[in-house]
Amino acid sequence: MNLPDLKFQPRTGMYARGQESIEMILREAQSLLINEGYRAISLRKIAAACNMKVGNVTYYFSTKDKLIQEMLDATMQSYIAAFGEISDNAAMTAEEKLTALITLVLDDIETKKTTRLFPELWALANFDPFVADLVESVYEIERTIFRSVLKDLNPALTDEERETLCLFLSASLEGQTMFIGYEKRWTDKRPWIKNLA
């Protein structure tokens, strides 16, 4: 399953052209974050990348923080939708769902977007409460879905055991980003890691 880079929530009462401008601005902000890091992001750079004036960008986003918040939210919504699609699939067994979730996370680690974006977000989360809450909300959704699947796989586990196992799964899978992610030293080990997982 290929995840979209961003999942947009249309703004109410906005013309299609305005919505297109917002989406272009958010795409460029994400691209800058992935390719140059958070410190490189400025309204001026985003405006230039969109071939707009800074005033056009600030018409939609009054501050850099508001723009970044909406871009991160759109980024996270794509993951939330993908996790939900797997967990809601009535045709899959619990074991197939667990395998699909693990595969989704590990396949996504192979992308430049994930390898660059998430470590940047993890660092930002140490200092920015909004980013920390947003990142935690995505991982909470991931763990909630894992908990549900694990409950179906092994109903004998207590809630605490399931929660601990979900934390382990999430940390183990997401932590692979630094090792087998895009252009990382151990990328040739991806198939082995996937089989182990």
C-alpha positions in Angstrom: 0.0 0.0 0.0 1.4 3.3 -1.0 0.6 6.1 1.4 -0.2 9.5 0.1 2.2 12.2 1.3 -0.7 14.3 2.6 -4.4 13.8 3.2 -6.2 17.1 3.0 -9.3 18.2 4.9 -11.0 20.7 2.6 -11.8 24.0 4.2 -15.4 25.0 4.2 -16.6 27.9 2.2 -13.5 28.0 0.0 -13.3 28.1 -3.8 -11.5 25.2 -5.6 -8.6 27.5 -6.5 -8.1 28.5 -2.9 -8.1 24.9 -1.8 -5.5 24.1 -4.6 -3.3 26.9 -3.3 -3.5 25.6 0.2 -2.6 22.1 -0.9 0.4 23.4 -3.0 1.7 25.4 0.0 1.4 22.4 2.3 3.2 20.2 -0.3 6.0 22.6 -0.6 6.3 23.0 3.2 6.5 19.2 3.5 9.1 19.0 0.7 11.3 21.6 2.4 11.0 19.7 5.7 12.0 16.4 4.0 14.8 17.8 1.8 16.3 20.6 4.0 15.0 20.1 7.5 12.8 22.2 9.8 15.3 25.1 10.1 15.2 25.7 6.3 11.4 26.3 6.3 10.3 29.9 6.0 7.3 31.5 4.5 9.5 33.3 2.0 11.0 30.0 0.8 7.6 28.3 0.6 6.2 31.3 -1.3 9.1 31.2 -3.8 8.7 27.4 -4.3 5.0 28.0 -5.0 5.8 31.0 -7.3 3.7 33.2 -5.0 4.2 36.3 -3.0 4.6 35.9 0.7 1.4 37.8 1.2 -0.4 35.1 -0.7 0.9 32.4 1.7 0.0 34.5 4.8 -3.5 35.0 3.4 -4.0 31.2 4.1 -1.6 30.8 7.0 -1.0 33.8 9.2 2.2 32.3 10.8 4.8 29.7 10.0 3.6 27.7 13.0 0.1 27.5 11.7 1.3 26.4 8.3 3.5 23.7 9.8 0.7 22.6 12.1 -1.6 22.1 9.2 1.0 20.4 7.1 1.9 18.0 9.9 -1.8 17.3 10.5 -2.3 16.5 6.8 0.8 14.2 6.9 -0.5 12.3 9.9 -4.0 12.0 8.5 -2.6 9.9 5.7 -1.2 7.4 8.2 -4.4 7.4 10.3 -6.4 6.6 7.2 -4.1 3.7 6.2 -4.1 2.1 9.6 -7.9 2.4 9.7 -8.2 0.8 6.3 -6.4 -2.3 7.5 -8.1 -2.6 10.8 -11.6 -2.1 9.3 -11.1 -4.8 6.6 -13.6 -7.5 7.6 -12.2 -9.9 5.0 -8.8 -10.2 6.8 -8.0 -12.4 9.8 -6.3 -10.9 12.8 -3.1 -12.5 11.7 -3.4 -11.0 8.2 -4.1 -7.6 9.7 -1.1 -7.8 12.0 1.1 -8.8 9.0 -0.4 -6.0 6.9 0.2 -3.4 9.6 3.8 -4.5 10.1 4.4 -4.5 6.3 2.9 -1.1 6.0 5.2 0.4 8.6 8.3 -1.3 7.3 7.6 -0.5 3.6 6.9 3.1 4.5 10.3 3.3 6.2 11.9 2.7 2.8 10.7 6.1 1.6 12.7 9.2 1.6 9.7 11.0 3.1 9.5 8.8 6.2 13.2 8.4 6.7 13.7 12.2 6.7 10.4 13.4 8.1 9.9 11.3 11.2 13.3 11.7 12.8 12.9 15.5 12.3 9.5 15.3 14.0 10.9 13.2 16.8 13.4 15.9 17.5 10.8 18.7 17.2 8.5 16.8 19.6 11.1 17.3 22.3 10.6 21.0 22.3 7.2 21.7 20.6 4.1 20.6 22.5 1.9 20.7 19.4 4.3 18.4 17.5 4.6 16.1 20.5 0.8 15.8 20.8 0.4 15.2 17.1 3.1 12.5 16.9 1.8 10.9 20.0 -1.7 10.8 18.6 -0.5 9.0 15.5 1.4 6.4 17.5 -1.6 6.1 19.9 -3.8 5.3 16.9 -1.2 2.8 15.7 -1.1 1.1 19.1 -4.9 1.1 19.4 -5.1 -0.8 16.1 -2.3 -3.2 17.2 -4.1 -3.7 20.6 -7.4 -4.7 18.8 -5.6 -7.1 16.5 -3.6 -8.6 19.4 -6.8 -9.0 21.4 -8.2 -11.1 18.5 -5.0 -13.1 18.2 -4.6 -13.8 21.9 -7.7 -13.0 24.1 -5.8 -14.3 27.1 -3.5 -11.3 27.2 -4.4 -8.7 29.9 -4.8 -5.1 28.9 -1.5 -4.3 30.4 0.3 -7.1 28.5 -1.3 -5.9 25.3 -0.3 -2.3 25.9 3.3 -3.3 26.6 3.4 -5.5 23.6 2.0 -2.7 21.4 4.7 -0.3 22.8 7.3 -2.9 21.9 6.0 -3.4 18.4 5.7 0.3 17.7 9.2 1.1 19.1 10.8 -1.8 17.3 9.2 -1.1 13.9 9.6 2.7 14.0 13.1 2.5 15.4 14.2 0.7 12.3 14.0 4.0 10.4 17.5 4.9 11.6 18.9 1.7 10.3 17.1 0.4 7.2 15.4 3.6 6.1 16.0 5.4 2.8 19.8 5.5 2.0 20.7 4.1 5.4 23.6 1.9 5.9 21.6 -1.3 6.5 19.0 -1.0 3.7 20.1 -4.3 2.2 18.9 -6.0 5.4 15.2 -4.8 4.9 13.9 -8.2 3.7 15.5 -9.9 6.7 14.1 -7.4 9.2 10.7 -7.7 7.6 10.8 -11.5 8.0 11.9 -11.1 11.6 9.1 -8.7 12.3 
